[in-house]
Amino acid sequence: MASNKLKEFLDKHKSILDDKPAAELQHKKGKLTARERLAYLLDKDSFTELDAFAEHNSRDLEKRKPGDGVITGHGRISKKPVYVYAQDFSFMGGSMGEMHNKKIAHVMELALKTGCPIIGLLDSGGARIQEGVSALDAGGKIFQLNTMSSGVIPQISAIMGPCAGIAVYSPALTDFILMSNKTSYMFITGPDVIKTVTGETIDFEGLGGAAAHNEKSGVAHFMADNEKDCLDIIKVLLSYLPSNNLESPPYSLSDSPSRETKKLADIVPEDPKKTYDIKEVISEIFDRKTFFEVQANYAQNAVIGFARLNGNSVGIVANQPKVLAGCLDINSSCKIARFVRLCDSFNIPIINLVDVTGYLPGTNQEHNGIIRHGAKILFAYSEASVPKISLVLRKAYGGAYIALVSKDMGYDKVIAWPAAEIAVMGAEQAVGIVNRNEISKNPKIKSELAQQYTEKYLNPYVAAKLGKVDMVIDPKDTRIALVRCLDMILSKREKRPSKKHGNMPL
Amino acid sequence: MEELVVKVDGNEYKVFVEETEEGKILVHCGNDVYEVEAKKDAASSAIERLQKKTSEGDGSEIKAPLPGIIYEVKVKENQDVKEGQSLFSLMAMKMENDITSPRACKIKEIKVKKDDSVNRGDVLAVIE
């Protein structure tokens, strides 16, 4: 008798694990099955499946399969426990029915309760229409859990196929979205609906492909070459993040803390009008080959990403003089602000590399709300209680100075290079306002006045005299100075008044 | 060059290592020098790949990315240019911003000259 029951179980289990039908369908499209993806992502033999026998209970639906189109459970990545779900496109297009959604919600609850990262591998046609409102409602549970988990555990969504309609909003609520190039799409309404409603013709790739969301919309954070690459990126990403907001990020030492950064003097031209690539500066300063850029293709005038400094995981925010003069505009403001809040949520210190004259002028920016979007940067930094260091390479003027450098706004350490220009604005503009009357009488004196202004104000010493700059350093000592400063402020504790939450400008 | 202590079969050796080129490492041990190839794990290649990625160049117009003044026109009409080659220098936000070619192409038409004031989105050149 017992052996019959065991046999029944083993047969059922075998059929659940049978990946052949899924493989036939997915491999033809150059894609992996949900099980193959989990196997590649997780440490060998570490996956434990949950709710494998769950099925939908809709009477109108003939088709059924244990698991209901999503594989959920837990496993380990580089030994760290994580919860995962992977949608199975081979069953009803991975559509999100009631039980399917409840399974996802179940692992999300467990992840939140135990303080483990949750990783979703999405590949779904969207809501399961036949199951109606009950399926929709279970989707609401997922959004609620995404929101409750935000800032508590890292949430990562990898889009590995279609992700359409309401299904896009769960990833949108998570910390990171990865998209596999040419095989993933995200959109609210597809090309057919757009064609009917607006007459616009566009294909899946152009509308919601990995390139569109990584370069244009800023919805996605990473663009992977293929599915395995996508899963590799998740592993790297987790190596910089703690498992939850109560832990410190992982530590891994690979470079000398006393290495001199001699190349910096060659990379950054002293002439403040000349541009350069800030990523070369980042590579030189931080632990070798640890810079891991986030949103590399979006709003490239700001560079954000993780790196290690003396083994510690840090978040970098840098102006990129090579693109749009590194200015702050609407898109880069949103990009920076969200990243700063992520770092703050997960106890990752923030280091700014500043070389920027300010916000981009123009009606386009003003009318699209640079005031409220730019305010996000101020809000995010002021709110962040993690260690914050600002390094001024060259220019730090006006509003950008306040946002990225100001000690009174909460930076713990401000370091400047000798070429730093910390001032309200550039020389020409300043004398144009201050000496307007004299110049209108005698335009020739403008350049002389500008020269005087430059000598008097465009340096780090005015700010240093006022205690607004802690250290002025030789660029070759940048790494050493940053390592020492970070060491001393890692233990920083800063209290905030208790409240439900602030009202961040959105 | 960095000093490391390595353990091989229970014996400790003091060695000096230096990376000569991408993935090639020279290990100095006593009077011997060994060339070692460093194997990359998937993770480190994912890091480097992200740094290199740039958007693909398409379209047939070079547009001003931000408002400013044309400081220098570096190419002529009918000239062949390489991907990433500097075409214009645009003085904006107090900087000389390089406007580069998104791909290898021929310059069909140049629409601006030195000292022209341009707005964001203005066409600077048409490319083939």
HADDOCK unambig.tbl for C-alpha pairs under 7 A between the chains (distance, minus, plus):
assign (segid A and resid 229 and name CA) (segid B and resid 46 and name CA) 6.95 0.50 0.50
assign (segid A and resid 232 and name CA) (segid B and resid 42 and name CA) 6.36 0.50 0.50
assign (segid A and resid 232 and name CA) (segid B and resid 43 and name CA) 5.90 0.50 0.50
assign (segid A and resid 232 and name CA) (segid B and resid 46 and name CA) 6.60 0.50 0.50
assign (segid A and resid 233 and name CA) (segid B and resid 43 and name CA) 6.92 0.50 0.50
assign (segid A and resid 233 and name CA) (segid B and resid 46 and name CA) 5.91 0.50 0.50
assign (segid A and resid 235 and name CA) (segid B and resid 43 and name CA) 6.99 0.50 0.50
assign (segid A and resid 236 and name CA) (segid B and resid 43 and name CA) 5.57 0.50 0.50
assign (segid A and resid 273 and name CA) (segid B and resid 94 and name CA) 6.22 0.50 0.50
assign (segid A and resid 273 and name CA) (segid B and resid 95 and name CA) 4.15 0.50 0.50
assign (segid A and resid 273 and name CA) (segid B and resid 96 and name CA) 5.48 0.50 0.50
assign (segid A and resid 274 and name CA) (segid B and resid 95 and name CA) 6.23 0.50 0.50
assign (segid A and resid 274 and name CA) (segid B and resid 96 and name CA) 5.83 0.50 0.50
assign (segid A and resid 275 and name CA) (segid B and resid 96 and name CA) 6.88 0.50 0.50
assign (segid A and resid 275 and name CA) (segid B and resid 97 and name CA) 6.72 0.50 0.50
assign (segid A and resid 291 and name CA) (segid B and resid 47 and name CA) 6.96 0.50 0.50
assign (segid A and resid 292 and name CA) (segid B and resid 47 and name CA) 5.30 0.50 0.50
assign (segid A and resid 293 and name CA) (segid B and resid 50 and name CA) 6.42 0.50 0.50
assign (segid A and resid 293 and name CA) (segid B and resid 51 and name CA) 6.47 0.50 0.50
assign (segid A and resid 296 and name CA) (segid B and resid 50 and name CA) 6.84 0.50 0.50
assign (segid A and resid 297 and name CA) (segid B and resid 54 and name CA) 6.57 0.50 0.50
assign (segid A and resid 297 and name CA) (segid B and resid 55 and name CA) 6.75 0.50 0.50
assign (segid A and resid 322 and name CA) (segid B and resid 97 and name CA) 6.97 0.50 0.50
assign (segid A and resid 324 and name CA) (segid B and resid 65 and name CA) 6.53 0.50 0.50
assign (segid A and resid 324 and name CA) (segid B and resid 66 and name CA) 6.46 0.50 0.50
assign (segid A and resid 325 and name CA) (segid B and resid 93 and name CA) 6.29 0.50 0.50
assign (segid A and resid 325 and name CA) (segid B and resid 95 and name CA) 6.32 0.50 0.50
assign (segid A and resid 325 and name CA) (segid B and resid 97 and name CA) 6.32 0.50 0.50
assign (segid A and resid 357 and name CA) (segid B and resid 93 and name CA) 6.46 0.50 0.50
